[in-house]
Amino acid sequence: MEQVVATTRPLTGDEYLESLRDGRRVYFRGEWVKDVTTHPAFRNAARSVARLYDALHDSATRDVLVKTDRQGILTHKFFAPAYSPQDLKEAADAIALWQRMSFGWMGRTPEYKASFMATLGADPDYYAPFGDNARRWYRECASKVLFMNHVIVDPPIDRNRPPSEVRDVFMHVVKETDGGIIVSGAKQVATASALTHATFVGVNSGSAARLQEGRDEDVALVFFVRMDNPRQYLISRASYELRAESPFDNPLSSRFDENDAFLVLDNAFIPWEDVLVYRDVQKAKKFYADSGFFNRFNLQTTIRFAIKVEFMIGLLQKGLECNGTADFRGNQVLVGELIALRHLLWAVITAMVSDPEPSLGGSVVPRLEYAAAARVYTNFAWDRIREIFERILGGAPIINVSSYRDFQDPEVRPLLDRYLRGTGMSAEERSKLYKLIWDAVYSEFGGRHGLYELNYAGNHEQKYLDPLAWAQQRGLMGEWKALVDECLSQYDLEGWRDPHWVWEPTDAS
């Protein structure tokens, strides 16, 4: 296909920050935050994202990060549809470069939702009669490398009732107009939404499974909401960035806090050009799997988590060396366990990019079976990582100064230098290291990450039910049962049916 010269380019970091000053309604501590780029609850996280945009233009990193797609759009490599294993490999390298800039601690960076947005460019007409909408959104998103958030989970209210009976809470269409639709309802968890350009609203696999034709059309919706929509409200949780005293005391939470929000649309007007699925139960149920989003987002999350595991391995090893316990055999065994986990994750990533499956419009996506396996083991691994930290570092993370200010006190500093030092490490270095360990594992920021890793990809049962359903739908379960049937067919009460084996009956008496 002939390449078209790109006429657009991704945003720079400064342009990204300026784009957030659009009147969005972010609420925090009882106030409307008019500018998230300057508010102390959001400003450093915004700047962490801005660094990613600057990397798209940096001569040292841009060749790994950007490409010109088949439509002539210069974009991040994961924002473009992939048509070969090599395309997926290059996209994976681009994801990894961005993720290493936050050490794997920011999960919902712009390339996360590119997992879905790129599929709009592969086959926009899948969304007919809204194919032109998909086509236009892909071009805008790819050309600017827009930062999208998504909300696909219903609030935990009355989930025992059909969606049609919870219209006062669940996202639903209120009425239809010539220019668009009026929508009301709530969704969660709008991670990093305060720092994004638009909200993607859809239905996750668990909710979609409950939809029924003739009953749930009002909630069978997939659409976009731009952040300047005056009837979109983001009600944020507490900010760990705001509570961070200093980089020394809170090195992760002071800059990588992806503030989560409860999102409400209160009779919000959504133009027709921002709609992908409207009152179509079957398409709302199928798009999650058909679009390739599931396959692609698990590539992004597995790479992100693998890098985070690498960071945690290094952090654990340095903590053990500081304690003088790195050579203890039992400790080495558990560090080796995490190293094996790291290798396994990268092996799955290699399989996802090198052995893809066909998807919309001639594109390819990571094989569903590999994506489903990665989803399970990345989600449940964090509990084991934390358990290992707690087991072999013991109470060491508790023993630390209350603040960096303690080192600035001339009376206390000599005591710290003598009694708080580490093995081959000064007291200040030891304190700095264990502040990082505390922020990663034991702080409120670290606790939130534990919940995130366990739940971001769905509830704990759905993660196992989906691989089972897909194995049945794709005929894999039939193949595995056929293996057992083959074994059963090789013998009976009379002995072996195949003369290759020998059996002579014995006298039981």
QUIHUBEL-V67258 format. One record per residue. N is the residue number from 1. RES is the residue in one small letter. SS is DSSP state (@ for helix, = for strand, . for the rest). OMEGA is omega in radians with two decimals (none if undefined). D_FIRST is the distance of its C-alpha to the first C-alpha in Angstrom with 1 decimal. Layout:
# QUIHUBEL-V67258
N	RES	SS	OMEGA	D_FIRST
N	RES	SS	OMEGA	D_FIRST
This chain:
# QUIHUBEL-V67258
1	m	.	-3.11	0.0
2	e	.	3.13	3.8
3	q	.	3.09	6.3
4	v	.	-3.14	9.3
5	v	.	-3.12	12.7
6	a	.	3.12	14.7
7	t	.	3.11	17.8
8	t	.	3.10	19.5
9	r	.	3.09	21.0
10	p	.	3.06	22.9
11	l	.	2.93	26.6
12	t	.	3.12	29.1
13	g	@	3.13	32.1
14	d	@	3.12	34.4
15	e	@	3.08	32.0
16	y	@	-3.13	31.8
17	l	@	3.13	35.6
18	e	@	-3.10	36.0
19	s	@	3.13	33.8
20	l	.	-3.13	36.3
21	r	.	-3.00	39.0
22	d	.	3.12	38.3
23	g	.	-3.14	41.5
24	r	.	-3.06	40.5
25	r	.	3.07	43.5
26	v	=	-3.09	44.0
27	y	=	-3.08	47.5
28	f	=	3.14	49.3
29	r	.	3.05	53.0
30	g	.	3.12	53.9
31	e	=	3.04	52.1
32	w	=	3.14	48.9
33	v	=	-3.05	46.9
34	k	.	-3.11	45.7
35	d	.	-3.10	43.7
36	v	.	-3.11	42.4
37	t	.	3.14	41.4
38	t	.	-3.12	45.1
39	h	.	-3.08	46.8
40	p	.	3.08	48.2
41	a	.	-3.01	47.0
42	f	.	-2.87	43.3
43	r	@	-3.12	42.9
44	n	@	3.04	42.3
45	a	@	3.09	39.8
46	a	@	-3.14	37.9
47	r	@	3.04	38.0
48	s	@	3.09	36.8
49	v	@	3.14	33.6
50	a	@	3.10	33.4
51	r	@	3.12	33.3
52	l	@	3.13	30.1
53	y	@	3.11	28.5
54	d	@	3.13	30.0
55	a	@	3.10	28.5
56	l	.	-3.08	24.9
57	h	.	-3.11	26.0
58	d	.	-3.11	28.4
59	s	.	-3.12	27.4
60	a	.	-3.03	28.9
61	t	.	-2.97	26.7
62	r	@	-3.12	23.6
63	d	@	3.08	21.4
64	v	@	-2.97	22.2
65	l	@	-2.95	21.8
66	v	=	3.08	18.8
67	k	=	3.00	15.0
68	t	=	-3.07	12.3
69	d	.	-3.08	10.6
70	r	.	3.10	7.3
71	q	.	3.13	9.5
72	g	.	-3.11	10.7
73	i	.	3.05	13.8
74	l	=	-3.01	15.9
75	t	=	3.00	17.6
76	h	=	-3.00	19.6
77	k	.	3.11	17.7
78	f	.	3.08	19.5
79	f	.	3.13	18.7
80	a	.	3.04	15.0
81	p	.	3.08	14.3
82	a	.	-3.14	14.2
83	y	.	3.14	12.2
84	s	.	3.03	14.3
85	p	@	3.12	17.8
86	q	@	3.07	16.8
87	d	@	3.14	15.2
88	l	@	3.12	18.5
89	k	@	3.13	20.5
90	e	@	3.09	19.2
91	a	@	3.12	19.9
92	a	@	3.10	23.3
93	d	@	3.12	24.1
94	a	@	3.07	23.4
95	i	@	-3.08	25.6
96	a	@	-3.14	28.3
97	l	@	3.11	28.4
98	w	@	-3.05	29.0
99	q	@	3.11	31.5
100	r	@	3.13	33.5
101	m	.	3.03	34.2
102	s	.	3.10	36.4
103	f	.	3.13	37.4
104	g	.	-3.05	36.0
105	w	.	3.05	38.4
106	m	.	-3.04	36.0
107	g	.	-3.03	34.3
108	r	.	3.05	32.8
109	t	.	-2.97	30.8
110	p	@	-3.08	27.7
111	e	@	3.10	25.4
112	y	@	-3.10	27.6
113	k	@	2.97	26.6
114	a	@	3.05	23.0
115	s	@	3.10	23.4
116	f	@	-3.00	23.4
117	m	@	3.12	21.6
118	a	@	-3.12	18.2
119	t	@	3.08	18.6
120	l	@	3.12	18.8
121	g	@	-3.12	15.1
122	a	@	-3.10	14.2
123	d	.	-3.10	16.2
124	p	@	-3.08	18.3
125	d	@	2.97	19.7
126	y	@	-3.08	21.6
127	y	@	3.08	24.0
128	a	.	0.19	24.7
129	p	.	-3.11	26.6
130	f	.	-3.11	25.5
131	g	@	3.13	21.8
132	d	@	3.08	21.5
133	n	@	3.12	23.6
134	a	@	-3.14	21.4
135	r	@	-3.11	18.3
136	r	@	3.13	20.5
137	w	@	3.10	22.1
138	y	@	-3.09	18.9
139	r	@	-3.13	17.8
140	e	@	-3.10	21.4
141	c	@	-3.10	21.9
142	a	@	-3.04	18.7
143	s	@	3.14	19.2
144	k	@	-2.98	22.9
145	v	.	-3.09	22.9
146	l	.	3.09	25.6
147	f	.	-3.12	28.4
148	m	=	2.93	29.0
149	n	=	3.08	32.0
150	h	=	3.06	32.7
151	v	=	-3.09	35.8
152	i	.	-3.06	35.9
153	v	=	3.09	39.5
154	d	.	3.07	42.4
155	p	.	-3.10	45.6
156	p	.	-3.12	48.1
157	i	.	3.02	50.4
158	d	.	3.12	51.5
159	r	.	3.07	48.7
160	n	.	-3.13	51.2
161	r	.	3.08	50.8
162	p	.	-3.14	48.0
163	p	@	-3.11	45.6
164	s	@	-3.14	46.9
165	e	@	-3.14	50.3
166	v	.	-3.09	49.2
167	r	.	3.14	47.7
168	d	.	-3.09	49.8
169	v	.	-3.05	47.7
170	f	=	-3.12	44.4
171	m	.	-3.10	41.4
172	h	=	3.08	41.7
173	v	=	-3.14	41.1
174	v	=	3.08	44.3
175	k	=	-3.12	43.5
176	e	=	3.10	40.8
177	t	.	3.11	40.6
178	d	.	-3.07	38.8
179	g	.	-3.10	36.8
180	g	=	-3.11	36.2
181	i	=	3.04	38.2
182	i	=	-3.03	41.1
183	v	=	3.03	40.9
184	s	=	3.10	43.6
185	g	=	-3.11	44.0
186	a	=	3.07	43.5
187	k	=	3.04	41.1
188	q	=	-0.09	41.1
189	v	.	-3.02	40.3
190	a	.	-3.09	38.4
191	t	.	3.12	37.9
192	a	.	-3.03	37.1
193	s	@	-3.12	36.7
194	a	@	-3.05	38.8
195	l	@	-3.02	36.2
196	t	.	-3.11	33.1
197	h	.	-3.14	31.3
198	a	=	3.13	31.4
199	t	=	3.00	32.7
200	f	=	-3.13	30.8
201	v	=	3.14	33.4
202	g	.	-3.09	33.1
203	v	.	3.13	35.1
204	n	.	-3.01	35.2
205	s	@	3.14	35.6
206	g	@	3.12	39.4
207	s	@	-3.11	39.9
208	a	@	-3.11	37.4
209	a	.	-3.10	39.3
210	r	.	-3.07	42.3
211	l	.	3.12	40.8
212	q	.	3.08	42.2
213	e	.	-3.12	41.3
214	g	.	-3.12	44.0
215	r	.	-2.94	45.2
216	d	.	-3.11	42.6
217	e	@	-3.10	40.2
218	d	@	-3.14	41.4
219	v	@	3.13	39.9
220	a	.	-3.00	36.8
221	l	=	2.95	34.6
222	v	=	-3.06	31.4
223	f	=	3.10	30.9
224	f	=	3.02	30.6
225	v	=	3.09	33.5
226	r	=	-2.98	33.1
227	m	.	3.13	35.6
228	d	.	3.09	37.6
229	n	.	-3.03	38.5
230	p	.	-3.13	42.3
231	r	.	3.04	43.1
232	q	=	-3.09	41.2
233	y	=	3.05	43.6
234	l	=	-3.11	42.9
235	i	=	-2.93	46.2
236	s	=	2.99	45.8
237	r	.	3.08	47.7
238	a	.	-3.12	49.8
239	s	.	3.06	48.1
240	y	@	3.06	48.6
241	e	@	-3.13	47.3
242	l	@	-3.09	50.2
243	r	@	-3.11	52.7
244	a	.	-3.09	51.5
245	e	.	-3.10	54.3
246	s	.	3.05	52.6
247	p	.	3.14	49.7
248	f	.	-3.08	52.4
249	d	.	-3.05	53.5
250	n	.	-2.99	50.2
251	p	.	-3.14	47.4
252	l	.	-3.06	44.8
253	s	.	-3.12	46.0
254	s	.	-3.10	46.4
255	r	.	-3.07	42.7
256	f	.	-3.10	40.6
257	d	.	3.11	42.3
258	e	.	-2.99	39.6
259	n	.	3.12	42.1
260	d	.	-3.11	41.9
261	a	=	2.96	42.8
262	f	=	-3.03	44.0
263	l	=	3.13	41.9
264	v	=	2.93	43.5
265	l	=	-3.08	42.2
266	d	=	-3.05	45.3
267	n	=	-3.12	44.6
268	a	=	3.10	41.3
269	f	=	3.12	39.3
270	i	=	3.13	35.7
271	p	=	3.13	33.7
272	w	@	-3.09	31.8
273	e	@	3.11	28.5
274	d	@	-3.10	29.2
275	v	=	3.06	29.8
276	l	=	3.12	27.5
277	v	=	-3.10	30.2
278	y	=	3.08	33.5
279	r	.	-3.13	36.5
280	d	.	-3.04	34.4
281	v	@	-3.09	36.2
282	q	@	-3.14	33.9
283	k	@	3.09	30.7
284	a	@	3.13	32.6
285	k	@	-2.97	33.7
286	k	@	-2.96	30.4
287	f	@	-3.07	27.9
288	y	@	3.13	29.2
289	a	@	-3.06	28.2
290	d	@	-3.00	25.4
291	s	.	-3.04	23.3
292	g	.	-3.13	23.0
293	f	@	-3.12	25.1
294	f	@	-3.12	27.8
295	n	@	-3.04	25.8
296	r	@	-3.10	24.1
297	f	@	3.10	27.2
298	n	@	2.99	29.1
299	l	@	3.13	26.7
300	q	@	-3.06	27.5
301	t	@	3.13	31.2
302	t	@	3.07	31.7
303	i	@	3.13	30.3
304	r	@	-3.10	32.5
305	f	@	3.11	35.5
306	a	@	3.11	35.2
307	i	@	3.09	35.3
308	k	@	3.09	38.3
309	v	@	3.08	40.0
310	e	@	3.11	39.6
311	f	@	-3.10	41.3
312	m	@	3.07	44.0
313	i	@	3.12	44.7
314	g	@	-3.13	45.2
315	l	@	3.12	47.3
316	l	@	-3.13	49.5
317	q	@	3.13	50.0
318	k	@	3.09	51.1
319	g	@	3.11	53.4
320	l	@	3.11	55.0
321	e	@	3.11	55.5
322	c	@	3.14	57.1
323	n	@	-3.05	59.5
324	g	.	-3.08	60.3
325	t	.	-3.09	59.2
326	a	.	-3.10	55.9
327	d	.	3.09	57.8
328	f	.	-3.03	59.3
329	r	@	-3.13	58.1
330	g	@	3.11	57.6
331	n	@	3.13	55.4
332	q	@	3.12	53.3
333	v	@	-3.08	52.8
334	l	@	3.01	51.3
335	v	@	3.09	49.1
336	g	@	3.09	47.9
337	e	@	3.14	47.0
338	l	@	3.09	44.7
339	i	@	3.10	43.1
340	a	@	3.07	42.5
341	l	@	3.11	41.0
342	r	@	3.14	38.6
343	h	@	-3.14	37.5
344	l	@	3.13	37.0
345	l	@	3.14	34.8
346	w	@	3.06	32.5
347	a	@	3.10	32.5
348	v	@	3.10	31.4
349	i	@	3.12	28.6
350	t	@	3.10	27.5
351	a	@	-3.11	27.6
352	m	@	-3.09	25.6
353	v	@	-3.05	22.6
354	s	@	-3.12	22.8
355	d	.	-3.07	23.6
356	p	.	3.06	21.7
357	e	=	-3.13	21.5
358	p	=	-3.14	18.9
359	s	.	-3.03	18.9
360	l	@	2.98	17.6
361	g	@	-3.14	14.3
362	g	@	3.12	13.2
363	s	.	3.04	14.1
364	v	=	3.10	16.9
365	v	=	3.07	20.2
366	p	.	-3.11	23.3
367	r	.	-3.04	25.5
368	l	@	-3.10	28.0
369	e	@	3.12	31.0
370	y	@	3.13	30.3
371	a	@	-3.13	29.7
372	a	@	3.12	33.0
373	a	@	3.12	34.9
374	a	@	-3.14	33.8
375	r	@	-3.11	34.8
376	v	@	-2.95	38.3
377	y	@	3.00	39.1
378	t	@	-3.09	37.7
379	n	@	-3.05	39.7
380	f	@	-3.05	43.0
381	a	@	-3.02	42.9
382	w	@	3.12	44.1
383	d	@	3.13	47.6
384	r	@	3.12	48.0
385	i	@	3.13	47.0
386	r	@	3.12	49.5
387	e	@	3.14	52.1
388	i	@	3.08	51.8
389	f	@	-3.08	52.1
390	e	@	-3.08	55.3
391	r	@	-2.98	56.8
392	i	@	2.98	56.6
393	l	@	3.07	56.8
394	g	.	-3.11	59.6
395	g	.	-3.08	61.2
396	a	@	-3.13	59.9
397	p	@	-3.13	57.3
398	i	@	-3.05	60.2
399	i	.	-3.13	62.2
400	n	.	3.10	60.8
401	v	.	3.12	61.8
402	s	.	-3.05	61.5
403	s	.	3.03	59.7
404	y	@	-3.09	58.7
405	r	@	3.12	61.8
406	d	@	3.12	64.1
407	f	@	3.13	63.0
408	q	@	3.11	64.0
409	d	.	-3.04	67.6
410	p	@	3.13	69.8
411	e	@	-3.09	72.3
412	v	@	-3.03	69.8
413	r	@	3.13	67.4
414	p	@	3.10	69.8
415	l	@	3.11	70.2
416	l	@	-3.11	66.5
417	d	@	-3.10	66.0
418	r	@	-2.93	68.7
419	y	@	-3.10	68.1
420	l	.	-3.12	64.5
421	r	.	3.08	63.0
422	g	=	3.09	60.8
423	t	.	-3.09	60.9
424	g	.	-3.05	60.1
425	m	=	3.13	58.8
426	s	.	3.12	60.5
427	a	@	3.14	61.4
428	e	@	3.11	58.8
429	e	@	3.12	56.0
430	r	@	3.14	57.2
431	s	@	3.13	57.4
432	k	@	3.13	53.9
433	l	@	-3.08	52.4
434	y	@	2.95	54.3
435	k	@	3.11	53.4
436	l	@	3.10	49.7
437	i	@	-3.14	50.6
438	w	@	-3.13	52.5
439	d	@	-3.09	49.7
440	a	@	-2.95	47.2
441	v	@	-2.90	49.4
442	y	.	-3.12	52.5
443	s	.	3.05	51.9
444	e	@	3.04	51.1
445	f	@	3.12	47.5
446	g	@	3.10	47.5
447	g	@	3.09	49.0
448	r	@	3.13	46.3
449	h	@	3.07	43.7
450	g	@	3.08	45.5
451	l	@	-3.12	45.2
452	y	@	-3.08	41.5
453	e	@	-3.09	40.6
454	l	@	-2.91	42.5
455	n	@	-2.99	41.4
456	y	.	-3.07	38.0
457	a	.	3.10	36.2
458	g	.	-3.10	38.8
459	n	.	-2.96	42.4
460	h	.	3.12	43.8
461	e	.	-3.09	44.1
462	q	@	-3.13	40.7
463	k	@	3.09	39.1
464	y	@	-3.14	40.8
465	l	@	-3.13	40.8
466	d	@	3.10	37.0
467	p	@	3.10	36.5
468	l	@	-3.12	39.3
469	a	@	-3.11	37.8
470	w	@	3.09	34.3
471	a	@	3.10	35.9
472	q	@	-3.10	37.8
473	q	@	-3.07	34.9
474	r	.	3.09	32.6
475	g	.	-3.13	35.4
476	l	@	3.13	36.0
477	m	@	3.09	39.5
478	g	@	3.12	40.2
479	e	@	-3.11	39.1
480	w	@	3.08	41.4
481	k	@	3.11	44.3
482	a	@	3.07	43.7
483	l	@	3.13	44.4
484	v	@	3.12	47.7
485	d	@	3.11	48.5
486	e	@	3.11	48.0
487	c	@	-3.14	50.4
488	l	@	-3.08	52.9
489	s	.	-3.02	52.7
490	q	.	3.14	54.0
491	y	=	3.07	57.5
492	d	=	-3.10	60.2
493	l	.	-3.11	63.9
494	e	.	-3.13	64.7
495	g	=	-3.13	62.6
496	w	=	3.04	59.4
497	r	.	3.14	57.7
498	d	.	-3.09	56.0
499	p	.	3.11	58.6
500	h	.	-3.14	56.6
501	w	.	-3.10	58.6
502	v	.	3.05	62.4
503	w	.	3.08	64.6
504	e	.	-3.11	68.3
505	p	.	3.11	70.0
506	t	.	-3.14	72.7
507	d	.	-3.07	75.9
508	a	.	-3.13	75.5
509	s	.	none	79.3
